[in-house]
Every structure is written in C-alpha cells, then in structure tokens.
Amino acid sequence: MPPHTAALRREPADDVDNDNIRARRNALMAHWAAERLALSAWEIAAYAEMLHAVDHEEPGDADVLRQLKADFAERGVAIDERELESALRTCHKQALRETWCTD
C-alpha cells in the first residue's frame, strides 16, 4: 500500500464504527438486492433501514441472510445462498473502503 494511503486507513475503533460499517454494508446490500427484486427507488431506503434493523437481531450475518432469502422467495426470485453470501462480503468490503477502515 502506498505510504500516503496507509495513514488514511484504520481499524474500526469501537462499536460505533462497526455499526456505521454494517449500516453502510446493509445499504449497499439493499441496493444490490433492489436491482434483483425490482424495488422502486423510494423502497430502497426503507429496505436498507429494515435490513439494518434485522442485523441487530442476533450476532453475525445469519439474520440478514435469512431476511434476504425470505425476501427473494416472497418475490419469486431464485437466488443461490452462495451468491447472497458473496454479495454480502463484497458489500462489506466496499463499506470498509468507504469508511476508511481496512478490509
């Protein structure tokens, strides 16, 4: 990593940082899912908030993945669990970059 960017990157300092990262990840995931679920523009923000609320139900990502699977099934959109997990990891990495934390 170039030395000028190393100083800008950091580890999450506390629970607030982690929550901000997860909130951003969930927003990115909501946009990803919205394309596949044919959600309207106004539905995306509400969907992101709902995913973030679901994310607080239990530790880890199982709660978010379970919600996503249910939403895809409800809309009759076929999705592979590995694809959901991969998309969630990709969104998490993007959230880390956008919040200046390491990935």
C-alpha positions as CSV (number, residue, x, y, z in Angstrom):
1,M,0.0,0.0,0.0
2,P,1.4,3.4,-0.9
3,P,2.6,5.2,2.3
4,H,0.3,8.2,1.7
5,T,-2.8,6.0,1.9
6,A,-1.7,3.9,4.9
7,A,-2.2,6.8,7.2
8,L,-5.8,7.2,6.0
9,R,-6.8,3.6,6.6
10,R,-7.6,2.4,10.1
11,E,-9.2,-0.4,12.1
12,P,-12.7,0.2,13.4
13,A,-12.2,1.9,16.8
14,D,-15.3,0.9,18.6
15,D,-18.9,-0.3,18.4
16,V,-20.0,2.9,16.7
17,D,-17.5,2.4,13.9
18,N,-18.7,-1.2,13.5
19,D,-22.3,-0.2,13.4
20,N,-21.6,2.5,10.8
21,I,-19.7,0.0,8.7
22,R,-22.6,-2.5,9.0
23,A,-25.2,0.2,8.3
24,R,-23.3,1.1,5.1
25,R,-22.9,-2.5,4.2
26,N,-26.6,-3.0,4.6
27,A,-27.4,0.0,2.4
28,L,-25.1,-1.3,-0.3
29,M,-26.7,-4.8,0.0
30,A,-30.2,-3.2,-0.2
31,H,-29.2,-1.6,-3.5
32,W,-27.8,-4.8,-4.8
33,A,-31.0,-6.7,-3.8
34,A,-33.2,-3.9,-5.1
35,E,-32.0,-4.5,-8.7
36,R,-32.9,-8.1,-8.5
37,L,-36.2,-7.7,-6.6
38,A,-37.4,-4.8,-8.8
39,L,-37.8,-2.4,-5.8
40,S,-38.7,1.1,-6.6
41,A,-36.4,4.0,-5.8
42,W,-38.4,5.0,-2.7
43,E,-38.5,1.4,-1.4
44,I,-34.7,1.1,-1.4
45,A,-34.1,3.4,1.6
46,A,-36.8,1.7,3.6
47,Y,-35.4,-1.7,2.7
48,A,-31.9,-0.6,3.8
49,E,-33.3,0.5,7.2
50,M,-35.2,-2.7,7.6
51,L,-32.1,-4.8,6.8
52,H,-30.1,-2.8,9.3
53,A,-32.8,-3.4,12.0
54,V,-32.8,-7.1,11.2
55,D,-29.0,-7.1,11.5
56,H,-29.4,-6.3,15.2
57,E,-31.5,-9.3,15.9
58,E,-28.5,-11.7,16.5
59,P,-24.7,-11.6,16.2
60,G,-23.3,-12.4,12.8
61,D,-24.9,-12.2,9.4
62,A,-27.3,-15.2,9.6
63,D,-30.2,-12.8,10.4
64,V,-29.6,-10.6,7.4
65,L,-29.0,-13.6,5.1
66,R,-32.2,-15.2,6.3
67,Q,-34.2,-12.0,5.6
68,L,-32.7,-11.6,2.2
69,K,-33.6,-15.3,1.3
70,A,-37.1,-14.7,2.5
71,D,-37.5,-11.5,0.5
72,F,-36.2,-13.2,-2.7
73,A,-38.5,-16.2,-2.1
74,E,-41.5,-13.9,-1.4
75,R,-41.0,-12.1,-4.8
76,G,-40.4,-15.4,-6.6
77,V,-36.8,-14.6,-7.5
78,A,-34.4,-17.5,-7.5
79,I,-31.2,-16.9,-5.6
80,D,-28.4,-19.1,-4.6
81,E,-27.3,-18.8,-0.9
82,R,-23.6,-18.6,-2.0
83,E,-24.5,-15.7,-4.3
84,L,-26.1,-13.9,-1.3
85,E,-23.1,-14.6,0.9
86,S,-20.7,-13.4,-1.8
87,A,-22.6,-10.2,-2.4
88,L,-22.7,-9.6,1.4
89,R,-18.9,-10.0,1.6
90,T,-18.4,-7.7,-1.4
91,C,-20.7,-5.0,0.2
92,H,-18.9,-5.3,3.5
93,K,-15.5,-4.8,1.8
94,Q,-16.9,-1.8,0.0
95,A,-18.3,-0.4,3.2
96,L,-14.9,-0.8,4.8
97,R,-13.3,1.2,2.0
98,E,-15.9,3.9,2.1
99,T,-15.5,4.3,5.9
100,W,-11.7,4.4,5.6
101,C,-11.3,1.1,7.5
102,T,-9.1,-1.8,6.4
103,D,-10.6,-4.7,4.6
